[in-house]
């Protein structure tokens, strides 16, 4: 069931979203060659709690860490550990924050030191794909328009669109209805209404769109081992557009 949030609920989600944004900014300042993914996870956990939140992913569906950290060919759900970041890596940080029972969800992919031109291309166009999809959001628009525009943009720039993983509604649960695919047909799907809260999150690959799950049952990687990027905002549908909840 898709829920329409009240302004009071949206205010709570915005509070959780702001802490999410601050956590991203803090972790971004720490990213450099030589640090472990566990270090970033532990710093995220501490930062979120110091700012009145709770890590939204910890123990959710038995996930063992506070945030998801995925490096290079890892698409999503990478488990932080002893892996050391190296110059030229890209690292996706997917962060969930809960405050007053309301979730926020945001992911961003960052360079580690100087990265290759093709990785720069991937990051630039995956972020642009996110905002291209978001432009379609407003009261009365069709949900399918979001995925259709993301897919069109990705294909225009020769990037693989992961189809098995999708965006979603957000609220008192991290994953609510509806699903928000990163592909589809224009003018299809449900009609968006003001007050709906969604996480829109293109996951695009430099090579094939095909993926598989590692033996840890969490980490999802590209089949051809080429890099993947992930950009995500939690937003609320407004009468004339959308408002980002995981921002400043």
N, C-alpha and C positions, 0 to 999 in steps of 0.2 A: 504493500500500500504506500502510495506517495503522499507525504505529509506537507502541508503548507505551514510554514513557521510564522509565529507572531513576531512583532517587532522586539518584544522582550526576549524571545528565544534567539532571534538573530543577533541581538546585543551580546548574549552569552557566547554565541558561536564566534562573534567578532573578537571577543576577549581571548578565546582559545586560539583563534587564528593569528592574533597579534603576537602572542607568545611563540607560536609556531614560526612566524616571520623572524622574530628576534633570535630564535634558536638557529635558524638558517644563517642569519648574518654572523652570529658568533662562531658557528662551526666553519663557515667560509673563511674567517680570519685565521683559523687554525690549520687549514689544509696546506700541506707542503710535503715534499718527498721526505721519507724516513719515519713518518708516524704510522701507527697501526690503526686499523679500522675500529678496534676495540677502544682505543683512546678517544676517538670521535664519539663513539656510542656512550662511553662513560661521561664525557663532558656534556653531551646532550641531555642525559638523564639528570645530571646535577643541575644544569641550567634550567630545564623545564620545571623541576621541583622548586628551585629557588624563586621562580617567578609565579608560583601558585598553581602550577599545572601538574598533571600526571601524564607520563608517557602513554599514549593511546594504544601502542602496539604490544607493549610488554605483556606476555602471557595470553594475548588474544589469539584464539585458535591454537594455543600452545606455542606461539612464537617465542623464542628464548631471549630476545634482546629488546632494547628500548626503542631503537630506530632500525630501519633497513638501510644497509649500505652495500651498493652494487658497483663493481669496478669493471671498466672496459666492456667485455662481452657479456657481463652479467646484466640482465634486463631489469629485474626487480627481485626483491625479497632476499637479497644477500645478507647472510648472518655475519655481524661483526666478529672479528677474532684477531689472530696474530698476523694477518696479512699486512705487509708493509707497503705503503703507497710509494710509487716510484715516479720520477720525472717522466712526464709524457702520458701518464694515466689520466683517465677521466673517472670521476666518482659521483654516483647518484646517491643523494641523501633523501630518503623518504621518511617524513616525520609526522607523527600524530600526537596531538595534544588534547587532553580533556580538562575542561574547567567547568565546574557547576553542572556536571553530567552531560555536557555538550562537546562534541568532537570537532576537531579541525584536521585537515589532511593536506599536506603539501610536499611536493618533491621538486628537486632541482638537480641538475647535473653540472659539476664543476671541473675545471681543469686542475691538474696537479703540476705546477710549474709550467713550462712551455710545452704545448701539445702540437701535434701535426696539423697541417692544413685541413686534412680530411676530417679529423676530429673536431676542429673548429667549425667546419661546415656542418657537421652533424648537430653540434650543440646549437648553433645559430638557427638552423632551420627547424629543429624540434621545438625550440622556444617560440619561433614565429608560427609554427603550426598550432600551438596551444592558443595563441591570441587570435589566430585566424578563425579557429572554432568558436572561441568565446564571443567574437563579434556577432555571431548568429543568435545569441541568447537575448530574449526579451519576452515579455508577456505576450502570449498568442502565437509565438513562433513554434515550429515543429522541432521536437528533440532530434530527429534524424538529420536536421540541417547541420548540427554541430559536427557529427562524425563525417558527414559527406564532405564538408569543407576541409576538415583535417586530412582526410584521405586524398582529396584532390591536390592539396598543397604538397603532401608527402610524395605522391606519385610524380608530380611536376618536377620535384627535386631528387627523384630516383632513390627515395628512401623506403625501406620495408616497413609496413604498418603491422605491428603485432595485433592479431585479431582475438587471441584467446584470453586476453586481459583487457578489462574495460574500466572506465570511470563509473561513478555510482552516486546515489543520493547519500547525504550525510546528515547527522543530527544527534539524537540521543544514542544512536548506534553508529559505528564507523561506516558500516555498509548498509545502506537502506535502498529501497526502490527509488528511482528506476536505474537500470543499467545505462551507461553512457558510452557506447562504442566509439572507436576512433575511425569508423568507416560507415558507409551506408548510403542511402539515397535521399536526395533533397525532397522536402515536402512530405516526409513519411514520419511515422512515430507519433507519440503522444503530444498533446499541446501543452507547452510550458505555461505556468501561471506564476504571477508574482508571489514571492514567499517560498518558492521551492529552493532548496539548497542542494547544490551538486558539486562533486569533485570531478573536474575535467582533466584528463591526464594522458596525453599522447605518449606512447612508447614507440620510438622509431629506430630502425636499424640501418647501418651503412650498407648491409648486404641483404641477405634473405630475410623475409619476415618470419621464417620458421624458427621455433624455439624448442627447448626441452628442459626437464627438471633434473637437477643433480641428485646424487644419492642422499643428500641431507634432507630431501623432501621439501625444500623451501626455495633454494636458489634457482632461478630460471635464467638460462643462457641462450645466446643465439646459436643456431645449428652450425653456422659456418665460422663461429668464433670471432666474427667481426664486431666492432663496437656498437653499443646501443645507448640511447639517451632517453631520459624521462623527465618531463616537466609537468607540474600539476599545481592547480590552485583550487581552493574551495570558494565557491561563489554563491550569491543569492540572486535569483531572477527578480528583476525590477520591471516596472511598467514600460520603461523605454530602453531597457538594456540589462546590464548586470552590475553587481558590486562585488569586488574581490574581498573576501573575508580573511584571507591569509596574507594580508599586506600590512603596511605600516599602520 
